[in-house]
Amino acid sequence: MVTVDERGRAIKVQGDPSQPVTQGFLCGKVAKYLDRVYSPDRVLYPLRRKPGAAKGPLQRGNEQEAFEPVSWDEALSAIAARLQHISDNYGPESILPYSYAGTIGVLGFGSMDRRFFHRLGGSQLDRTICSEAGGVAWNLVYGKKLGTPAEDFRLAKLILAWGANIHGNNVHLWPMIEQARRNGARLIVIDPYKTRTAALADWHIAIRPGTDTALALGMMHVILRDGLEDRAFIGERTHGFAQLAERVREYTPERVAHWTGMTAGEVEQLAREYATTQPAALRLNYGVQRTEFGGTAVRAIAMLPALTGAWKHRGGGAALSTSGGFAWNKRELERLDLALDSPLGRPARVVNMSALGEALTELGSKPQDGPPVHALFVYNSNPGAVAPNQNAVCRGLMRPDLFTVVHEQFFTDTTDYADFVLPATTFLEHTDIQGAYGHYFVQLSQQAIEPVGEARSNVWLFGQLAQYMGFTEDCFRDTEEQMIRQALAIGLSGYSTNAGMEHIRLEDLVEQGHIPLAFHRAPETDPFLPYTSGALPTPSGKIEFSSATLAAKGQDPLPGFTPAAESRWGKAAAQFPLEFLSRKADNYMNSTFANLDGHRKMEARTSQRLEMHPADAAARHIADGERVRVWNDRGELHLTAMVPVHTPASLPQGVVAGRLDWAKLHPEGVNQNVLTSERLTDLGAGATFYSVLVEVEKA
């Protein structure tokens, strides 16, 4: 809810008290959102790099020295001409879009932009950097990303937060957790780092990074050994139980303790407590999947509520993402069919966003690659800060022959390399429709204020650019309202024809703001219990312990623990013996908000810090507060050591870095991603931000 004064200026942003999940309050990030909207650092007008101004890092506040303002007509004309030239001379696949969820509405995330690049023939982007490994893994087990409704967590008697910093990064679930605990529930947190949530837990289990698969399989071993599984649920709703039972026999508590750093007794206690308490709710988050074998870890953890029958109980089950409940009409929104009218006459190649450094520096070196990337169009993302192997990414961005356009709200690490910077709207300045990955409500986000300066939305930008490119298809002139109706697949009756949305009209969304999906309309009298009835969209139609999909690809159909190459068990540990774990900031959204002073103050305690176990610090003669050099064979950065005397936040042979920051805000112009690799996850080809080895020495 936004309050706007008589001048049309937003003066207050607050939560909607009628929304059952957000309940009228905002997280600390969005509560200060007007600081972002009206920041004096906003990009307000289209900008072009000045002749002779070299690409590369710019100090904060000096960015305007490298750019000159131009009109939107000048910018769009020049960009269209350059893209056409590149397409004609190198092929349209040499043009690469790069985006993620900076604007997370359905239209802003993927609609007119997809139409534009399909029609152009530009390379398609495999958007894997955040959730793909976990999403693929979950779907291998269940076929669809659904989960326990957030409101039902209050009914749980045991809440297992696995890699989930609920208090810091899922704050609207926290009141449900508190209510459950007031009613006698226990909160157990599994996380290598002592997060806000871990500090408040009844039991914090600080396992070693990347050993989640081993722990899940060890829990299964104990559950089956002691006969704590739900045989009726398994027999009716699952596939591959006999094979799984045979596999987990080898994961004894003693073996699992060796890998995880727990004791065998703790493994047994956790398994028994989880299996014998109902309802038991498991909150799994995406940090688990950002290791080399993170997809397998998510698969294994996701199987636990199926093994115990936790899905049968309201308040039980698990939650990773609820996005599978939202059946948007993406075919109409994205229009892949436009690729047939592109110069290619077919869908273009696919480039993985988690390997951007490789794409910009090596793609095209082999005949099967297709052409090198000659143009990069960035929106909804800041790859100069968030992409793995930052040094390789920046080498690519520095290429003088690379034409780069960035649609942004601020001067980021990425705009420093741009040829054109275009001003983007915030969510208050455009209209969009929203799904969710934490609840089951369709929501309409209406434009509250006029765009600041000459900022424009993604829908406007790519629709206009298509017309400057000479594309004549009517779809490039669609308005936001028309596209929202397309997303909802509004039929002749005025109601959506999307599955689960058949009761929704756009007019009702305008009036009410949010409407629950069909299966969540009467939670008290008809609670939603995922995966407990009907056929599932898996090959067997059931919950799959043994994956027919993986078996068909010649891969192991069962989960098994394999240590990451960059772990204490890998060969590289001889040279780089410390496992490096970057923290997710409580007050940023990845790199968003990191440039705002109010948010930076809230993160100041651990800013540019490296938390070390006292034993690791002593072995290197490092004291608390000293500057240290952290490095591996990809890069290095300098941080300040934090060596706690009591209750260290990091385990031996592990170091925890302060939150991800913009590189330009670090004295050396780098951030933690100079250390991360472009090695991909086992499932979904995602980023492996948490499989990183380093060495540390006194600076």
C-alpha positions in Angstrom: 0.0 0.0 0.0 1.4 3.4 -1.0 0.3 6.8 0.2 0.7 9.6 -2.4 0.4 13.3 -1.5 -1.3 16.0 -3.6 1.9 16.6 -5.6 1.9 12.9 -6.7 4.9 12.1 -4.5 4.9 8.8 -2.6 5.2 9.6 1.1 4.6 6.2 2.7 4.9 2.5 1.8 3.2 -0.1 4.1 2.0 -3.6 4.1 -1.6 -4.6 3.3 -3.2 -5.7 6.6 -5.8 -7.8 4.7 -3.0 -10.0 3.1 -3.0 -13.2 5.2 0.8 -13.8 4.8 2.3 -10.3 4.9 -0.2 -9.2 7.6 0.4 -5.5 7.1 4.1 -5.3 7.8 7.1 -5.0 5.5 10.7 -6.4 5.7 13.4 -4.0 6.6 14.5 -3.7 2.9 11.1 -2.6 1.5 10.1 -0.5 4.6 12.8 2.0 3.4 11.9 1.6 -0.2 11.2 5.3 -0.8 14.9 6.0 0.0 15.5 4.0 -3.2 12.8 5.6 -5.3 13.8 9.2 -4.5 17.5 8.6 -4.1 19.7 11.4 -5.6 21.7 8.7 -7.2 18.9 7.5 -9.5 19.6 7.3 -13.2 17.1 9.7 -14.5 17.8 10.1 -18.3 19.2 7.9 -21.1 23.0 8.2 -21.1 25.7 7.5 -23.8 29.3 6.8 -23.1 31.3 9.9 -24.0 33.8 9.5 -26.9 37.1 8.4 -25.5 35.8 7.4 -22.1 37.3 4.1 -21.3 35.2 1.2 -20.0 36.0 0.0 -16.5 35.4 0.6 -12.8 34.3 4.1 -11.8 34.3 5.5 -8.3 30.9 6.0 -6.8 29.7 9.5 -7.6 32.0 10.0 -10.6 30.0 8.0 -13.1 28.5 11.0 -14.9 32.0 12.0 -16.0 32.0 9.0 -18.4 28.5 9.6 -19.8 26.5 12.3 -21.5 22.7 12.6 -21.6 20.8 11.9 -24.8 17.1 11.8 -25.6 15.2 8.5 -25.7 14.9 8.9 -29.5 18.6 9.3 -29.9 19.3 6.3 -27.6 16.8 3.9 -29.2 17.8 4.9 -32.7 21.5 4.4 -32.0 20.9 1.1 -30.1 18.7 -0.3 -32.9 21.2 0.6 -35.6 24.1 -1.0 -33.7 22.1 -4.2 -33.0 21.1 -4.4 -36.6 24.7 -3.9 -37.7 25.9 -6.7 -35.3 23.1 -9.0 -36.4 24.0 -8.4 -40.1 27.7 -8.9 -39.7 28.0 -11.6 -37.0 24.6 -13.2 -36.8 21.8 -12.4 -34.4 22.9 -15.0 -31.9 25.9 -12.8 -31.2 23.5 -10.6 -29.3 22.9 -11.8 -25.7 20.3 -10.7 -23.2 21.2 -10.9 -19.5 18.5 -10.6 -16.9 17.0 -12.1 -13.8 14.6 -10.9 -11.2 15.5 -7.3 -10.4 11.9 -6.6 -11.4 10.1 -9.7 -10.3 6.6 -9.1 -11.6 5.3 -11.4 -14.3 5.6 -8.7 -17.1 8.8 -7.2 -15.8 10.5 -10.6 -15.4 9.7 -12.0 -18.8 7.2 -10.7 -21.4 8.0 -8.0 -24.0 11.7 -8.6 -23.6 11.3 -12.2 -24.6 9.2 -11.3 -27.6 11.9 -8.8 -28.7 14.8 -11.2 -28.5 12.9 -14.1 -30.0 12.0 -11.9 -33.0 15.5 -10.5 -33.2 17.0 -14.0 -33.2 19.3 -13.1 -30.2 20.7 -15.9 -28.0 18.3 -17.2 -25.4 19.5 -17.0 -21.7 19.3 -20.0 -19.4 18.4 -18.2 -16.2 20.0 -20.6 -13.7 21.8 -18.3 -11.2 19.3 -18.4 -8.4 16.9 -21.3 -8.2 17.3 -23.6 -11.1 19.2 -26.4 -9.5 16.8 -26.6 -6.6 13.8 -26.3 -8.8 14.9 -29.1 -11.1 15.7 -31.3 -8.1 12.3 -30.7 -6.4 10.5 -31.4 -9.7 12.3 -34.7 -10.1 10.7 -35.8 -6.8 7.3 -34.1 -7.0 6.9 -32.9 -10.6 5.7 -29.5 -9.5 6.9 -26.8 -7.1 4.2 -26.7 -4.4 4.6 -26.7 -0.7 3.0 -26.2 2.7 1.1 -23.0 2.8 2.9 -20.3 4.8 -0.1 -19.8 7.1 -0.1 -23.5 8.1 3.4 -23.4 9.6 1.7 -22.0 12.8 0.2 -25.5 13.3 3.5 -27.4 13.2 4.9 -29.1 16.3 8.4 -29.3 14.8 9.9 -26.8 12.3 13.1 -27.8 10.6 14.7 -24.8 8.9 17.3 -26.3 6.5 19.6 -23.7 5.0 16.8 -21.2 5.7 17.5 -17.9 7.5 13.8 -17.3 8.1 14.2 -14.4 10.5 16.6 -12.6 8.2 15.3 -13.4 4.7 11.8 -14.8 5.0 10.5 -12.5 7.7 6.8 -12.9 6.9 7.0 -16.6 7.8 8.5 -15.7 11.2 5.2 -14.8 12.9 3.9 -18.2 11.9 7.0 -19.8 13.5 6.6 -17.8 16.7 2.9 -18.8 17.0 3.9 -22.5 16.5 6.5 -22.2 19.2 4.1 -20.5 21.6 2.0 -23.6 21.1 4.9 -25.9 22.0 6.7 -26.4 18.7 10.5 -26.8 18.5 12.6 -25.0 15.9 15.7 -26.8 14.6 18.0 -25.0 12.2 20.6 -26.7 10.0 23.0 -24.2 8.7 26.9 -23.9 8.6 26.6 -20.4 9.8 24.9 -19.0 13.0 22.3 -16.9 11.3 19.7 -14.8 13.1 17.4 -17.7 12.9 20.0 -20.2 14.2 20.6 -17.9 17.1 16.9 -18.1 18.0 16.6 -21.8 17.5 16.0 -24.5 20.1 18.8 -26.5 18.4 21.3 -25.2 15.8 23.1 -27.9 13.8 26.2 -26.3 12.2 27.0 -28.9 9.5 30.0 -28.5 7.1 29.1 -26.8 3.8 28.0 -29.1 1.1 27.3 -32.1 3.3 23.5 -31.8 3.3 23.0 -34.8 1.1 24.9 -37.0 3.6 22.8 -35.8 6.5 19.5 -36.3 4.7 20.5 -39.8 3.8 21.7 -40.5 7.3 18.3 -39.4 8.7 16.6 -41.8 6.2 18.9 -44.6 7.4 17.8 -44.1 11.0 14.1 -43.6 10.1 14.1 -46.9 8.2 16.3 -48.8 10.6 14.0 -47.9 13.5 10.7 -48.4 11.6 9.6 -44.8 11.8 8.5 -44.4 8.2 4.9 -44.1 7.1 4.4 -47.4 5.1 0.9 -46.6 4.1 1.7 -43.3 2.6 4.8 -44.7 0.9 2.9 -47.6 -0.6 0.1 -45.4 -1.9 1.9 -42.2 -3.0 5.6 -43.0 -3.8 7.8 -44.8 -6.3 11.2 -46.4 -5.8 11.1 -47.0 -2.1 12.8 -50.4 -2.2 15.7 -48.9 -4.1 16.0 -46.0 -1.8 15.9 -48.2 1.3 18.8 -50.2 -0.1 20.8 -47.1 -0.9 20.5 -45.5 2.6 21.7 -48.6 4.4 25.3 -47.5 3.8 24.7 -44.0 5.3 25.2 -45.0 8.9 25.2 -42.2 11.6 28.9 -42.8 12.1 29.7 -42.2 8.4 27.4 -39.2 8.2 29.0 -37.7 11.3 32.4 -38.0 9.7 31.3 -35.8 6.8 29.0 -33.4 8.5 31.0 -32.6 11.7 28.1 -33.8 13.8 28.2 -36.7 16.3 26.5 -40.0 15.5 24.2 -39.4 18.4 23.1 -36.1 17.0 22.3 -37.6 13.6 20.1 -40.2 15.4 18.4 -37.6 17.6 17.6 -35.4 14.7 16.2 -38.3 12.6 14.0 -39.6 15.5 12.7 -36.2 16.5 11.8 -35.3 12.9 10.1 -38.7 12.2 8.2 -39.0 15.5 6.8 -35.4 15.7 3.7 -34.6 13.7 2.9 -32.2 12.1 6.6 -31.6 11.1 7.2 -28.7 8.7 10.5 -28.5 6.8 11.5 -25.0 5.4 14.2 -25.5 2.8 15.8 -22.6 1.1 18.0 -22.2 -2.0 21.3 -21.8 -0.3 21.5 -25.6 -0.1 21.5 -26.0 -3.9 24.4 -23.6 -4.5 27.1 -26.3 -4.1 28.5 -28.6 -6.8 26.1 -31.4 -5.8 23.4 -29.1 -4.5 20.7 -30.5 -6.8 21.1 -33.9 -5.2 21.0 -32.3 -1.8 17.7 -30.7 -2.5 16.3 -34.0 -3.9 17.4 -35.9 -0.8 16.0 -33.4 1.7 12.7 -33.1 -0.3 12.2 -36.8 0.1 12.0 -36.7 3.9 8.4 -35.6 4.3 7.3 -38.3 1.8 9.2 -40.9 3.9 7.4 -39.9 7.1 4.0 -39.1 5.6 4.3 -35.5 6.9 2.3 -34.3 3.9 -0.8 -35.9 5.3 -1.0 -33.5 8.3 -2.0 -29.9 8.0 1.0 -27.9 9.2 3.3 -30.6 8.0 5.2 -31.2 4.8 7.8 -28.9 3.3 8.3 -25.6 1.5 10.9 -24.6 -1.0 8.8 -22.7 -3.5 5.1 -22.3 -4.3 5.7 -21.0 -7.8 4.3 -24.1 -9.4 0.9 -23.1 -8.3 0.8 -20.1 -10.7 0.0 -21.3 -14.2 0.7 -18.1 -16.2 0.1 -18.2 -19.9 3.8 -17.8 -20.8 3.2 -19.0 -24.3 1.2 -15.9 -25.1 3.4 -13.6 -23.0 6.8 -14.7 -24.4 5.8 -15.6 -28.0 8.6 -18.1 -28.8 6.9 -18.5 -32.2 8.3 -15.1 -33.2 11.7 -16.8 -33.5 10.4 -18.4 -36.7 10.3 -14.9 -38.2 13.8 -14.0 -37.1 16.8 -14.1 -39.4 17.5 -17.5 -38.0 14.1 -18.9 -38.7 14.3 -21.0 -35.5 14.8 -20.6 -31.8 18.3 -19.4 -31.0 21.0 -21.1 -29.0 20.9 -21.1 -25.3 23.7 -19.5 -23.1 23.9 -20.2 -19.4 23.9 -17.0 -17.3 26.0 -18.7 -14.6 28.9 -18.9 -17.0 28.8 -15.3 -18.2 32.6 -14.9 -17.9 33.1 -17.9 -20.2 30.5 -16.7 -22.6 32.1 -13.3 -23.0 35.7 -14.5 -23.2 35.6 -18.0 -24.8 32.2 -18.5 -26.6 32.8 -18.9 -30.3 36.2 -20.5 -30.0 34.7 -23.8 -31.2 32.7 -24.3 -34.4 29.8 -25.8 -32.5 29.5 -22.7 -30.2 28.2 -20.4 -32.8 29.4 -16.8 -32.9 31.1 -14.9 -30.1 29.0 -12.5 -28.1 29.3 -9.0 -29.7 26.4 -7.3 -27.9 25.2 -7.7 -24.3 21.8 -6.2 -23.2 21.5 -6.2 -19.4 18.3 -5.5 -17.4 16.9 -6.7 -14.1 20.4 -7.7 -13.0 23.9 -6.5 -12.0 26.2 -9.2 -13.3 29.3 -7.1 -12.6 28.6 -7.8 -8.9 26.6 -11.1 -8.8 27.9 -13.3 -11.6 30.5 -16.0 -10.6 34.2 -15.6 -11.4 34.0 -11.8 -11.4 37.5 -11.3 -12.9 36.5 -13.3 -16.0 33.2 -11.4 -16.3 35.0 -8.0 -16.0 37.6 -9.1 -18.6 34.7 -9.8 -21.0 32.9 -6.6 -20.2 36.1 -4.6 -20.9 36.3 -5.8 -24.5 36.3 -2.8 -26.7 34.3 -4.7 -29.4 31.5 -5.6 -27.0 28.5 -3.3 -27.3 26.7 -3.2 -23.9 23.4 -1.7 -23.0 22.2 -1.6 -19.4 18.7 -0.7 -18.3 19.1 0.3 -14.6 17.9 2.5 -11.7 21.4 3.2 -10.4 25.1 3.3 -11.5 26.1 -0.2 -10.7 29.2 -2.3 -11.2 27.7 -3.2 -14.6 26.9 0.2 -15.8 30.6 1.1 -15.5 31.1 -1.0 -18.7 28.1 0.2 -20.6 27.9 2.0 -23.9 24.4 3.1 -23.1 22.7 3.4 -19.7 18.9 3.6 -19.8 16.8 4.7 -16.8 14.5 2.0 -15.4 11.3 2.3 -13.2 10.9 0.9 -9.7 7.8 -1.2 -9.0 5.9 1.9 -7.8 6.3 3.4 -11.3 4.7 0.7 -13.4 1.8 -1.8 -13.3 2.4 -5.5 -13.1 0.9 -8.7 -11.9 2.5 -10.9 -9.3 2.7 -14.5 -8.4 4.8 -15.7 -5.5 7.3 -18.4 -4.4 6.2 -18.2 -0.7 2.4 -18.1 -0.8 -0.6 -18.8 -3.0 -2.1 -15.3 -3.8 -2.3 -13.7 -7.2 -1.6 -10.0 -6.7 -1.9 -6.8 -8.8 0.7 -4.1 -8.4 -0.7 -0.9 -9.8 1.3 2.1 -10.7 1.3 4.4 -7.8 3.4 7.4 -9.1 4.6 8.8 -12.3 8.1 7.6 -13.3 10.9 9.6 -11.8 12.8 11.5 -14.4 12.5 9.7 -17.8 12.5 6.2 -16.3 10.7 3.6 -18.4 9.5 0.0 -17.7 10.8 -3.1 -19.4 7.5 -3.5 -21.3 7.8 0.1 -22.7 11.5 -0.2 -23.5 11.4 -3.5 -25.5 8.1 -2.6 -27.2 9.6 0.7 -28.4 13.0 -0.8 -29.4 11.1 -3.5 -31.5 9.5 -0.7 -33.4 12.8 1.1 -33.9 14.1 -2.2 -35.3 11.3 -2.2 -37.8 9.3 -5.2 -36.3 5.8 -4.8 -37.4 4.0 -7.4 -35.3 1.1 -6.0 -33.3 2.2 -7.7 -30.1 5.0 -5.1 -29.7 2.3 -2.5 -29.2 0.5 -4.3 -26.4 -0.2 -2.3 -23.3 0.5 -3.5 -19.8 -3.2 -4.1 -19.3 -3.4 -6.2 -22.4 -0.4 -8.2 -21.4 -1.8 -8.8 -17.9 -5.0 -10.2 -19.5 -2.8 -12.4 -21.7 -0.9 -13.6 -18.6 -4.3 -14.5 -17.0 -5.6 -16.0 -20.2 -8.8 -14.1 -19.8 -11.6 -15.9 -21.7 -14.9 -14.6 -23.2 -16.5 -14.7 -19.8 -14.0 -12.3 -18.4 -12.5 -14.9 -16.1 -9.0 -16.4 -16.3 -8.7 -19.8 -18.0 -5.4 -20.6 -16.3 -5.5 -23.7 -14.0 -6.3 -22.7 -10.5 -7.2 -19.1 -11.5 -10.6 -19.8 -13.1 -12.4 -17.7 -10.5 -10.2 -14.6 -11.1 -11.2 -11.5 -13.1 -8.9 -8.6 -13.7 -11.6 -6.3 -12.4 -11.7 -8.2 -9.1 -7.9 -7.9 -8.8 -8.1 -4.2 -9.3 -10.6 -3.9 -6.5 -9.2 -6.4 -4.1 -5.5 -6.3 -4.8 -4.9 -10.0 -4.1 -6.9 -13.2 -4.6 -6.0 -16.7 -3.5 -5.5 -19.5 -6.0 -8.5 -21.8 -6.3 -7.2 -24.6 -4.0 -6.4 -22.1 -1.3 -9.7 -20.3 -1.1 -11.0 -22.0 2.1 -7.9 -23.0 4.1 -9.8 -23.6 7.3 -12.5 -25.9 6.0 -10.7 -27.3 3.0 -6.9 -27.1 3.7 -4.4 -27.6 0.9 -2.3 -30.7 1.4 0.1 -31.0 -1.5 0.9 -34.3 -3.1 -1.7 -36.3 -1.1 -4.1 -37.0 -3.9 -4.3 -37.4 -7.6 -1.6 -38.2 -10.1 1.6 -36.1 -10.0 3.4 -34.7 -13.1 6.2 -37.2 -12.7 6.9 -40.2 -15.0 5.4 -42.6 -12.5 2.6 -40.2 -11.4 3.9 -40.5 -7.9 6.5 -39.0 -5.6 9.7 -40.4 -7.0 12.4 -41.6 -4.6 14.0 -43.2 -7.7 13.9 -40.9 -10.7 12.9 -42.4 -14.0 14.0 -39.1 -15.7 17.5 -39.4 -14.4 17.6 -43.2 -15.2 16.6 -42.5 -18.8 19.6 -40.1 -19.1 22.0 -42.8 -17.8 22.4 -41.0 -14.4 22.1 -42.4 -10.9 18.3 -42.4 -10.2 18.9 -42.3 -6.4 20.6 -39.6 -4.3 24.0 -40.3 -3.1 26.7 -38.1 -1.4 29.7 -37.0 -3.3 32.0 -34.3 -1.9 32.5 -31.3 -4.1 35.7 -30.8 -5.9 36.2 -27.6 -4.0 35.7 -29.0 -0.5 38.0 -30.2 2.3 38.0 -33.6 0.6 39.0 -32.4 -2.9 42.5 -32.3 -4.4 42.6 -28.5 -4.4 42.4 -28.5 -0.6 46.1 -29.2 -0.4 46.7 -25.7 -1.8 43.5 -24.0 -0.6 42.5 -25.7 2.6 39.7 -23.3 3.8 36.0 -23.6 2.7 34.7 -20.1 1.8 31.1 -19.3 2.5 29.6 -15.9 1.5 26.8 -14.7 3.6 23.5 -13.5 2.2 22.9 -10.1 3.6 19.8 -9.6 5.8 19.2 -6.1 4.5 20.0 -6.4 0.8 18.2 -8.4 -1.9 21.3 -9.9 -3.5 23.0 -6.7 -4.8 19.8 -4.6 -4.7 19.8 -2.0 -1.9 23.6 -2.4 -1.4 24.3 1.2 -2.5 21.8 2.9 -0.1 23.3 4.4 3.0 20.4 3.4 5.3 20.7 -0.3 4.3 24.5 -0.2 4.5 24.3 1.0 8.1 22.2 -2.0 9.0 24.8 -4.3 7.6 27.8 -2.4 8.9 28.9 -4.9 11.6 29.9 -7.6 9.2 30.7 -5.4 6.2 33.9 -6.5 4.5 34.7 -8.9 7.3 36.0 -12.5 7.3 34.9 -14.7 10.2 37.5 -17.3 11.1 37.5 -20.1 13.6 40.1 -19.4 16.3 42.0 -22.5 15.4 42.4 -21.5 11.8 43.3 -17.9 12.7 45.9 -19.1 15.3 47.5 -21.4 12.8 48.0 -18.3 10.5 49.0 -15.9 13.3 45.9 -13.8 12.6 44.3 -11.8 15.3 40.8 -10.3 15.5 40.6 -7.0 13.6 43.7 -7.5 11.4 43.5 -7.1 7.6 43.8 -10.4 5.8 44.3 -11.5 2.2 41.9 -14.1 0.9 42.8 -15.8 -2.4 42.6 -18.7 -4.7 43.6 -19.3 -8.3 40.8 -17.1 -9.6 41.3 -13.9 -7.6 41.9 -12.3 -4.3 40.5 -9.6 -2.0 41.3 -8.1 1.4 39.0 -8.2 4.4 39.1 -7.6 8.1 39.4 -10.7 10.3 36.7 -11.5 12.9 37.9 -14.1 15.3 35.3 -14.7 18.0 36.5 -15.9 21.4 33.3 -17.8 22.2 30.7 -19.6 20.0 32.5 -19.1 16.7 30.1 -18.7 13.7 32.3 -20.7 11.5 33.5 -24.3 11.7 37.2 -25.3 11.6 38.6 -25.3 8.1 35.9 -22.8 7.1 35.7 -19.1 6.7 32.6 -16.9 6.4 32.7 -13.7 4.4 30.6 -10.7 5.1 27.7 -10.0 2.9 27.9 -9.6 -0.9 28.6 -6.0 -1.8 29.0 -4.0 -4.9 32.6 -4.2 -6.1 32.9 -0.5 -6.5 32.0 0.0 -2.9 35.0 -2.1 -1.8 38.4 -0.3 -1.6 39.9 -2.6 -4.1 37.0 -2.6 -6.5 36.1 -6.3 -6.1 33.8 -8.5 -4.1 33.5 -12.1 -3.1 32.8 -13.2 -6.6 36.4 -12.8 -7.6 36.8 -16.1 -5.7 33.8 -18.1 -7.0 34.0 -20.4 -10.0 31.9 -21.0 -13.1 31.6 -24.7 -12.2 28.0 -25.7 -12.5 25.7 -27.7 -10.2 24.9 -31.3 -10.9 21.2 -30.6 -11.7 19.9 -27.5 -13.4 23.4 -26.1 -14.3 23.2 -23.5 -11.6 25.9 -21.4 -9.9 28.1 -23.0 -7.2 28.6 -20.0 -5.0 29.1 -22.2 -1.9 31.7 -24.7 -3.3 34.7 -22.5 -3.0 38.2 -23.1 -1.5 40.6 -20.4 -0.4 43.7 -19.7 1.6 44.0 -16.8 4.1 47.1 -14.9 5.3 47.8 -11.8 7.2 47.8 -8.8 4.8 
